[in-house]
Amino acid sequence: MRIHVVGGGLAGSEAAWQVIRQGIHVTLHEMRPVKMTPAHQTGDLAELVCSNSLKSMADDSAPGLLKREMLALDSLVIKSGLQARVPAGQALAVNREIFSAAITQALESSGLLTRVHEEVTTIPSEEELIKNNELWIIATGPLTSDELAQKVLELAGGAKRLHFYDAIAPVLDAESIDMSKGFMADRWQKGEDGGDYLNLPMNEKEYNDFLDAVTAAEKMPLHEFEEVKYFESCLPIEVMIERGRETLRFGPMKPVGLTDPRTGRWPHANIQLRKENVDATMFSMVGFQTKMKWPEQARVFKMVPGLETAEFLRFGSVHRNTYIKGPDALARDLSFKSNSRVFLAGQITGVEGYTESAGIGLIAGRHAAAKMKGETFSNPPSDTMLGSLVNYITIGPLGDYSPMNANFGLLPAIPKVRGKGKKDRQVEKVAKAWQAFESWKEGDQLVVSP
């Protein structure tokens, strides 16, 4: 009796943990570092390749509700995130190395994990899996290798393969930043000790010169023959500028709620840098995903006040993300309709974001463990955040299917009442979702091994 998990990212690690907690042995296949992806830099489990933030922990936020539900189901990713947390206001930002080490240690010390460093290029048939008493969870993520992606596509019924492009923001050496040209603050003065973000204000001329430089900079060519599609929450700054010169000022360069102590006013535009670790030796440029060539990034970003002598520890890059059309291919338990002993987990299912990917890995792991034990696991109800995400990738939206992250729009609507605004309705949604989650969990009979 064994469950194979393919992919050692957040979704695969979470799925493996949930299976192990049921007392079932896991073989974890991770091709890195033997074969690397275009975005990863190490062979570590749960390596964060984009931001180091798992989004908000606020009780009244959709990402916060998702984390709360996952913690109640013994999520390894969220527990490790809290263990590796670095200051970032209400966001759960982590030290990448501590985060990965915590997940690796928990899995490897279980005594029920075997790691195999190889590229998986084929998936056993349902007959083979029944014969060997095995189940498989595919959690290879948006950077699934071409050969395996083709096998996944075949399992999905040969439906049109979907994709979009994702971009990674640069990371800077803190000592190379001129802190005197910035100020520490969280938006609207939230946070302690002056704030967790380093803000670099720009006047109108500096902002316009910066836009011109980004527009003129040489970009990385994309050697793909498909239409390039970006996920809206992770757009390269070049794409945002193409939508209008004020777009950045309503996005990652938004000055609203950030009072420069030297002027007593909001700046014309503002760039926020977020701490990458507890010691604050590294900062990432919040929302500054880019497809500029590396020498161009160094030249253009040094135009920002405070970054004139900045040293880049990691430049930004662009890579292709792949996902299937979940409603056409997946059953409600996240197994393939064409092979009920193979499950799909993580971002490749059509969710977007670290926590969302791990959350789907959690659900897939629970379903696979239950199936292996001859039991059943019911999905959280649709009015919970986890349940609504599962609904999205197995039932789908009314319109076109595209990547989705945790948001209040997935939950049932709250009728508008005079005297209560949008924030009040969100708070009510959280309360109802948590009540539904607790009621569901009380009826969950899938016992977790000690």
C-alpha positions as CSV (number, residue, x, y, z in Angstrom):
1,M,0.0,0.0,0.0
2,R,1.7,3.1,-1.3
3,I,0.9,6.5,-2.7
4,H,3.2,8.2,-5.2
5,V,3.4,12.0,-5.2
6,V,5.0,13.6,-8.2
7,G,6.4,17.0,-7.5
8,G,8.0,18.4,-4.4
9,G,6.6,21.9,-4.4
10,L,4.0,23.3,-2.0
11,A,1.1,21.3,-3.3
12,G,3.1,18.0,-3.5
13,S,4.6,18.5,0.0
14,E,1.2,19.3,1.5
15,A,-0.4,16.3,-0.2
16,A,2.5,14.0,1.0
17,W,2.0,15.3,4.5
18,Q,-1.7,14.7,4.6
19,V,-1.1,11.1,3.3
20,I,1.6,10.4,5.8
21,R,-0.7,11.7,8.6
22,Q,-3.0,8.8,7.7
23,G,-0.1,6.3,8.3
24,I,0.4,5.6,4.6
25,H,3.8,5.4,3.0
26,V,4.6,8.0,0.3
27,T,7.1,7.9,-2.5
28,L,7.9,11.5,-3.4
29,H,9.2,12.0,-7.0
30,E,11.1,15.3,-7.5
31,M,13.3,15.6,-10.5
32,R,15.2,18.6,-9.1
33,P,18.2,19.0,-8.7
34,V,18.9,16.3,-11.3
35,K,16.8,18.2,-13.8
36,M,16.0,21.8,-13.1
37,T,13.0,24.0,-14.3
38,P,13.4,27.4,-15.8
39,A,12.4,29.1,-12.5
40,H,13.8,27.0,-9.7
41,Q,17.3,27.5,-8.3
42,T,17.6,24.6,-5.9
43,G,16.5,21.0,-5.3
44,D,14.8,21.9,-2.0
45,L,11.3,20.8,-1.2
46,A,8.7,23.6,-1.3
47,E,11.1,26.1,-2.9
48,L,9.4,29.5,-3.4
49,V,10.2,30.7,-6.9
50,C,8.3,34.0,-7.0
51,S,7.4,36.1,-4.0
52,N,8.2,35.1,-0.4
53,S,4.7,36.1,0.7
54,L,1.7,33.7,1.3
55,K,-0.6,36.8,1.3
56,S,-2.7,38.2,4.2
57,M,-3.3,36.6,7.6
58,A,-6.0,39.0,8.4
59,D,-9.1,37.4,9.9
60,D,-11.4,39.4,7.7
61,S,-9.6,38.6,4.4
62,A,-10.2,35.7,1.9
63,P,-6.5,34.6,2.1
64,G,-6.7,34.7,5.9
65,L,-9.8,32.6,5.9
66,L,-8.2,30.0,3.7
67,K,-5.2,29.8,6.0
68,R,-7.4,29.4,9.0
69,E,-9.3,26.5,7.4
70,M,-6.0,24.8,6.3
71,L,-4.5,25.1,9.8
72,A,-7.6,23.4,11.2
73,L,-6.7,20.5,8.9
74,D,-3.1,20.3,10.0
75,S,-1.6,22.0,7.0
76,L,2.2,21.6,6.9
77,V,2.6,24.5,4.6
78,I,0.8,27.0,6.9
79,K,2.5,25.7,10.0
80,S,5.9,26.0,8.4
81,G,5.1,29.4,7.1
82,L,4.3,30.6,10.7
83,Q,7.5,29.0,11.8
84,A,9.5,30.9,9.2
85,R,7.6,34.2,9.3
86,V,9.3,37.5,8.7
87,P,7.8,40.9,9.4
88,A,5.5,42.0,6.6
89,G,2.5,43.7,8.2
90,Q,-0.6,41.5,8.0
91,A,1.0,39.4,5.3
92,L,2.5,36.0,5.9
93,A,5.9,36.5,4.4
94,V,8.6,33.9,5.1
95,N,12.3,33.3,5.1
96,R,12.6,31.0,2.1
97,E,15.4,28.7,3.5
98,I,13.7,28.2,6.9
99,F,10.4,27.6,5.3
100,S,11.7,24.9,3.0
101,A,13.8,23.3,5.7
102,A,10.8,23.1,8.1
103,I,8.8,21.3,5.5
104,T,11.6,19.0,4.5
105,Q,12.4,18.1,8.1
106,A,8.8,17.3,8.9
107,L,8.3,15.0,5.9
108,E,11.7,13.2,6.2
109,S,11.4,12.6,10.0
110,S,8.1,10.9,9.6
111,G,9.6,7.6,8.7
112,L,7.0,7.2,5.9
113,L,8.6,9.1,3.1
114,T,10.9,7.9,0.3
115,R,12.4,10.5,-2.0
116,V,13.3,9.7,-5.5
117,H,15.3,12.2,-7.6
118,E,14.1,11.4,-11.1
119,E,11.9,12.8,-13.8
120,V,8.6,11.1,-14.2
121,T,7.7,10.8,-17.8
122,T,4.8,8.4,-17.7
123,I,1.8,7.6,-15.5
124,P,0.7,4.0,-14.8
125,S,-2.7,2.9,-16.2
126,E,-5.6,2.3,-13.8
127,E,-5.2,-1.4,-14.2
128,E,-1.6,-1.3,-13.2
129,L,-2.4,0.8,-10.2
130,I,-5.1,-1.5,-9.0
131,K,-2.8,-4.5,-9.5
132,N,0.0,-2.8,-7.4
133,N,-2.4,-1.3,-4.8
134,E,-1.1,2.2,-5.6
135,L,-2.4,5.7,-6.1
136,W,-0.7,8.6,-7.7
137,I,-1.0,12.3,-7.0
138,I,0.4,14.6,-9.8
139,A,1.5,17.9,-8.3
140,T,4.1,19.0,-10.7
141,G,2.9,22.5,-10.9
142,P,2.8,25.1,-13.7
143,L,6.3,24.1,-14.8
144,T,5.5,20.5,-15.6
145,S,8.0,19.1,-18.1
146,D,6.8,18.7,-21.6
147,E,6.8,14.9,-21.6
148,L,4.8,14.5,-18.4
149,A,2.5,17.4,-19.4
150,Q,1.6,15.4,-22.5
151,K,0.6,12.4,-20.3
152,V,-1.5,14.7,-18.1
153,L,-3.1,16.1,-21.2
154,E,-4.0,12.6,-22.3
155,L,-5.6,11.9,-18.9
156,A,-7.5,15.1,-19.2
157,G,-9.2,13.7,-22.3
158,G,-7.0,15.5,-24.8
159,A,-8.7,18.8,-24.1
160,K,-6.9,21.9,-25.2
161,R,-4.0,22.6,-23.0
162,L,-4.2,26.0,-21.3
163,H,-1.3,28.2,-20.2
164,F,-0.4,31.6,-19.1
165,Y,2.9,33.4,-18.4
166,D,4.1,34.3,-14.9
167,A,6.8,36.8,-13.9
168,I,9.2,36.9,-11.0
169,A,10.2,40.1,-9.1
170,P,13.8,41.0,-8.3
171,V,15.5,40.7,-4.9
172,L,18.0,43.2,-3.7
173,D,20.9,43.3,-1.2
174,A,19.7,45.5,1.7
175,E,23.1,47.0,2.3
176,S,23.2,48.3,-1.2
177,I,20.0,50.3,-0.8
178,D,20.3,54.0,0.2
179,M,17.8,53.9,3.1
180,S,18.0,57.6,3.6
181,K,15.9,58.1,0.4
182,G,13.1,56.0,1.7
183,F,10.9,55.5,4.8
184,M,9.6,52.5,6.7
185,A,5.8,52.3,6.8
186,D,2.8,50.1,6.1
187,R,-0.1,51.4,4.1
188,W,-2.5,53.5,6.3
189,Q,0.0,53.2,9.2
190,K,-0.8,49.6,9.9
191,G,1.9,47.5,11.6
192,E,4.3,48.1,14.4
193,D,7.7,49.7,14.8
194,G,7.2,52.1,12.0
195,G,6.1,49.5,9.5
196,D,7.6,46.5,7.7
197,Y,7.9,47.9,4.2
198,L,10.7,50.2,2.9
199,N,9.0,52.8,0.7
200,L,10.8,54.6,-2.1
201,P,8.9,57.7,-3.1
202,M,9.1,59.2,-6.6
203,N,8.1,62.7,-7.9
204,E,6.2,63.1,-11.1
205,K,9.3,63.6,-13.3
206,E,11.1,60.6,-11.8
207,Y,8.0,58.5,-12.3
208,N,7.6,59.5,-16.0
209,D,11.3,59.0,-16.7
210,F,11.1,55.6,-15.2
211,L,8.1,54.7,-17.4
212,D,10.0,55.8,-20.5
213,A,13.0,53.7,-19.5
214,V,10.9,50.6,-18.9
215,T,9.1,51.0,-22.2
216,A,12.4,51.4,-24.1
217,A,14.3,48.6,-22.3
218,E,15.1,45.4,-24.2
219,K,12.9,42.6,-23.2
220,M,13.4,38.8,-23.0
221,P,12.0,37.1,-26.1
222,L,9.5,34.4,-25.5
223,H,10.2,31.4,-27.7
224,E,6.7,30.0,-27.7
225,F,4.2,29.6,-30.5
226,E,1.1,30.2,-28.4
227,E,-0.7,33.4,-27.6
228,V,0.9,34.9,-24.5
229,K,-1.5,35.2,-21.6
230,Y,-0.7,36.6,-18.1
231,F,-2.5,36.1,-14.9
232,E,-4.0,39.4,-13.9
233,S,-2.6,39.4,-10.3
234,C,1.0,38.8,-11.5
235,L,1.4,41.1,-14.6
236,P,4.8,42.3,-15.6
237,I,5.2,46.0,-15.2
238,E,5.7,46.4,-18.9
239,V,2.3,45.0,-19.6
240,M,0.7,47.3,-17.0
241,I,2.4,50.3,-18.6
242,E,1.0,49.3,-22.0
243,R,-2.5,49.7,-20.5
244,G,-1.8,53.4,-19.6
245,R,0.8,55.6,-18.0
246,E,-1.2,55.9,-14.8
247,T,-1.7,52.1,-14.4
248,L,1.3,51.6,-12.1
249,R,0.2,54.4,-9.9
250,F,-3.0,52.4,-9.3
251,G,-1.1,49.2,-8.8
252,P,2.4,48.4,-7.4
253,M,3.4,52.1,-7.3
254,K,0.3,53.2,-5.6
255,P,1.1,56.1,-3.1
256,V,-2.3,56.0,-1.3
257,G,-2.0,55.7,2.5
258,L,1.7,56.2,2.6
259,T,2.7,59.6,4.1
260,D,6.3,60.6,3.5
261,P,7.5,61.9,6.9
262,R,9.8,64.4,5.1
263,T,7.0,66.1,3.3
264,G,3.9,65.2,5.3
265,R,2.2,64.2,2.0
266,W,1.7,61.1,-0.2
267,P,4.3,61.0,-2.9
268,H,3.3,61.1,-6.6
269,A,4.3,57.4,-6.9
270,N,5.9,54.9,-4.5
271,I,7.7,51.6,-4.8
272,Q,7.5,49.2,-1.8
273,L,10.3,46.8,-0.8
274,R,9.4,43.8,1.4
275,K,11.8,42.1,3.7
276,E,12.9,38.7,2.4
277,N,14.2,37.4,5.8
278,V,14.0,38.2,9.5
279,D,17.4,39.9,9.5
280,A,16.3,42.2,6.7
281,T,19.4,41.6,4.6
282,M,17.3,41.1,1.5
283,F,14.4,43.0,0.1
284,S,12.1,42.2,-2.8
285,M,10.4,44.7,-5.1
286,V,6.7,44.3,-4.3
287,G,4.7,43.7,-7.5
288,F,7.6,44.4,-9.8
289,Q,7.5,41.3,-12.0
290,T,9.3,42.0,-15.2
291,K,10.4,40.6,-18.5
292,M,13.3,43.0,-19.1
293,K,16.7,41.5,-19.8
294,W,18.9,41.3,-16.7
295,P,21.4,44.1,-17.7
296,E,18.4,46.3,-18.5
297,Q,16.8,45.6,-15.1
298,A,20.0,46.7,-13.4
299,R,20.1,49.9,-15.4
300,V,16.4,50.8,-15.2
301,F,15.7,49.9,-11.6
302,K,18.8,52.0,-10.5
303,M,16.8,55.0,-11.7
304,V,14.6,54.6,-8.6
305,P,15.7,56.9,-5.8
306,G,17.5,54.8,-3.2
307,L,18.5,52.1,-5.7
308,E,21.3,54.0,-7.5
309,T,23.9,51.5,-6.2
310,A,21.6,48.5,-5.6
311,E,23.0,45.0,-5.9
312,F,20.6,42.5,-7.3
313,L,20.6,39.1,-5.6
314,R,18.1,37.8,-8.1
315,F,16.8,39.4,-11.2
316,G,13.2,39.1,-12.4
317,S,12.3,36.6,-15.1
318,V,9.3,35.3,-17.0
319,H,8.2,31.6,-17.3
320,R,5.2,29.8,-18.7
321,N,2.6,28.3,-16.3
322,T,0.5,25.4,-17.4
323,Y,-2.9,24.3,-16.2
324,I,-5.7,22.1,-17.4
325,K,-9.4,22.8,-17.7
326,G,-10.4,21.2,-14.4
327,P,-14.1,20.9,-14.8
328,D,-13.7,18.8,-18.0
329,A,-11.0,16.5,-16.6
330,L,-11.5,16.1,-12.8
331,A,-14.0,14.4,-10.6
332,R,-15.1,16.0,-7.3
333,D,-12.4,14.1,-5.4
334,L,-9.7,15.7,-7.7
335,S,-9.1,12.3,-9.5
336,F,-9.1,12.2,-13.2
337,K,-12.4,11.1,-14.8
338,S,-10.4,8.9,-17.1
339,N,-8.4,7.2,-14.2
340,S,-9.8,7.3,-10.7
341,R,-6.5,6.3,-9.1
342,V,-4.6,9.3,-10.3
343,F,-5.3,12.7,-8.6
344,L,-4.2,16.2,-9.6
345,A,-3.1,18.8,-7.1
346,G,-1.8,22.4,-7.0
347,Q,-1.6,25.2,-9.5
348,I,-1.9,22.9,-12.5
349,T,-5.5,22.4,-11.6
350,G,-6.3,26.0,-12.2
351,V,-5.8,27.7,-8.9
352,E,-3.4,30.6,-8.5
353,G,-1.2,31.3,-5.5
354,Y,1.1,29.6,-3.0
355,T,-1.6,29.0,-0.4
356,E,-4.3,28.0,-2.9
357,S,-2.0,25.5,-4.5
358,A,-1.1,24.0,-1.1
359,G,-4.8,23.9,-0.2
360,I,-5.7,21.9,-3.2
361,G,-2.7,19.6,-2.4
362,L,-4.2,19.2,1.1
363,I,-7.6,18.1,-0.3
364,A,-6.1,15.8,-2.9
365,G,-4.0,14.2,-0.2
366,R,-7.0,13.6,2.0
367,H,-9.0,12.1,-0.8
368,A,-6.2,9.8,-1.9
369,A,-5.5,8.6,1.7
370,A,-9.2,7.9,2.2
371,K,-9.5,6.0,-1.0
372,M,-6.4,3.9,-0.1
373,K,-8.0,3.0,3.2
374,G,-11.4,2.2,1.7
375,E,-12.9,5.2,3.3
376,T,-14.4,8.4,2.0
377,F,-13.5,12.1,2.5
378,S,-16.1,14.7,1.7
379,N,-15.1,18.1,0.4
380,P,-15.6,21.1,2.6
381,P,-18.9,22.8,1.7
382,S,-19.0,25.3,-1.0
383,D,-19.6,28.2,1.4
384,T,-16.1,27.6,2.8
385,M,-13.0,29.0,1.1
386,L,-11.4,25.6,0.5
387,G,-14.7,24.2,-0.7
388,S,-15.3,27.1,-3.0
389,L,-11.9,26.6,-4.6
390,V,-12.6,22.9,-5.1
391,N,-15.9,23.8,-6.6
392,Y,-14.2,26.2,-9.0
393,I,-11.8,23.6,-10.4
394,T,-14.2,20.7,-10.6
395,I,-17.5,22.5,-11.5
396,G,-16.1,25.7,-13.1
397,P,-17.3,29.3,-13.6
398,L,-20.1,30.4,-15.8
399,G,-17.7,32.0,-18.3
400,D,-14.2,31.0,-19.6
401,Y,-12.0,28.9,-17.3
402,S,-8.9,30.7,-16.1
403,P,-6.7,30.6,-12.9
404,M,-8.5,31.6,-9.7
405,N,-7.2,32.6,-6.3
406,A,-9.0,32.8,-3.0
407,N,-11.4,35.7,-3.0
408,F,-14.8,36.6,-1.5
409,G,-16.5,36.4,-4.9
410,L,-16.3,32.6,-4.6
411,L,-18.5,32.6,-1.5
412,P,-22.3,32.9,-1.6
413,A,-23.5,36.5,-1.8
414,I,-24.7,38.4,1.3
415,P,-27.8,40.5,0.6
416,K,-27.2,44.2,0.7
417,V,-28.7,45.9,3.8
418,R,-29.0,49.6,4.4
419,G,-26.4,50.8,6.8
420,K,-24.0,47.9,6.1
421,G,-21.3,48.3,3.5
422,K,-19.0,45.9,1.6
423,K,-16.6,45.4,4.5
424,D,-19.6,44.4,6.8
425,R,-20.7,41.8,4.2
426,Q,-17.1,40.4,4.0
427,V,-17.0,40.0,7.8
428,E,-20.4,38.2,7.6
429,K,-19.1,36.0,4.8
430,V,-16.1,35.0,7.0
431,A,-18.3,34.2,10.0
432,K,-20.7,32.1,7.9
433,A,-17.8,30.3,6.1
434,W,-16.1,29.4,9.4
435,Q,-19.4,28.2,10.9
436,A,-19.9,26.0,7.9
437,F,-16.4,24.7,8.1
438,E,-16.6,23.8,11.8
439,S,-19.9,22.0,11.2
440,W,-18.4,20.1,8.4
441,K,-15.2,19.2,10.3
442,E,-17.2,17.9,13.2
443,G,-18.8,15.4,10.9
444,D,-15.5,14.4,9.2
445,Q,-14.7,10.8,10.4
446,L,-11.3,10.5,8.6
447,V,-9.0,9.8,11.6
448,V,-5.6,11.3,11.6
449,S,-2.8,9.0,12.8
450,P,-0.9,10.2,15.9
